[in-house]
Every structure is written in structure tokens, then in C-alpha cells.
Amino acid sequence: MDFDAGEIAYVPTTGVRRIHETPLVMATDESLKGYGCLVDEPAQFPIEIVRWPAQGWRPVDANSGDQGGVTEGIFEFWWKGETLYARNNAVGDSYLFGWSTWPEEATSQGSGAPRERALIWRANYHPDGGQLFYPLNGQSFVVPLALPGDDVTPDKFTTFRSDGRGLYIHPGVWHGAFVPIDDHGEFLDRQGRVHARVSVDFAKEFGCYISSPLTAPR
């Protein structure tokens, strides 16, 4: 897939040489408690929308502040050699999310060896609503998640793997890239239309990338 580097929403922070390995677990409704849940029927799955917060002591009027609704589209993730790109067609943004080796050494052709991990430089959460990713072709994928809280650190992330089932995350849950195991993954993305983002830059704030394993957990 062609990609214009000038369209990237966030310029990656690089230059660090430390990795924080995240634990890898299979995504189940039990393991995802607090983060979200698995989804098999995405079309009618309810997306949580968070009411706009009051600015002072006067409350937001009832039946207002949560009327932005839900938007949806195809969220594409693809590996170009050893670099992971993505485009969220629901909101029109493009990203460079990570690499399978040090970014300074990543090539567009790759080494030919199976990718063992994704080194991810940033994550974010959406305070205004939840988000659903549903793999359109039954692809396997992994995603690093952390529970809500602005004092997030790399050690609070766990990587979850799903083999073909959709995954919904609650508002406020930190998430990195939804990383396809194969070269390309297409997901139905349903999310709050406002799409506010609060981000953490691992390389800048903690001097590391978080590493999401791409091999199946034992």
C-alpha cells in the first residue's frame, strides 16, 4: 500500500535503545475485565459515549453533551517490511505506530525472518467514548492495553492477543496499535465521533519502547 509520510498524524520519537517487554495473554472476556470485551456481532454493539464534563459547579444539562454519536470506517494496519503503518478511515488520520526492530535499522523490505515483536513508541486513550475493532477477514492480532489513569507507565501495559474475534475497549483505556500478525489487517472501527485523544510517548517520557510479542502465548 502506498503511504505518504507527510500525512502521519504524529511524528515518531526515536533514538532510544531500551525495550520494556509486555506480558502476552489471550484475550478472553475474563482476561479483559476492566479493559473491555470480545465482540462477535459488531454491527449493533453499543459504543459507550461519555458526557461532556462540566466546567464548573453548574452541571451539564440532561440530554446534552453526549450527542456527537458514533462514527465507523475501515481501520487498516499494514507492515511495510519492518515498519508498521496504519490509516483510520473513520476519522481520516494516518500513523506510523512501530517497528519489528530498532527504527534506525528497520528496512522497507524486512529481513525475511518472521516478526517476533512490535516495538511501539506511543499509546493513547479516548475520554469521549469507547472503540471497537473487528477483524474483517478473521485476522489474528495483538494490542497492548492499560487500565485508565493518567499516571500510566510502561509496566502497566499487557498485550492481548485475539485470533479472529473483535475487541471492544472502554472509554479511558490506554491502547497502542492493533498489530496484525500477518502483513496486513483490516478492521471495522466503530468509535465516538469526537475522537479526543490523550497520549503517552514512551520514548520521550520513559526512554524506551514497549514491546508486544507477536508469537502465540503458551
Secondary structure, DSSP 8 states (H G I E B T S, - for coil): ----GGGBSS--------EEE--EEE--TTTTTTTEEEES--TT----B-----SSSS---TT-S--S-EEEEEEEEEEETTEEEEEETTTTEEEEEEESS-GGG--SS--SS---EEEE-EEEE-TTB-EEEEETT--EEEEEEE-S-SS--GGG-EEEEEES-EEEE-TT-EE---EESSSEEEEEEEEESS---EEEEHHHHHSSEEEEE-S---
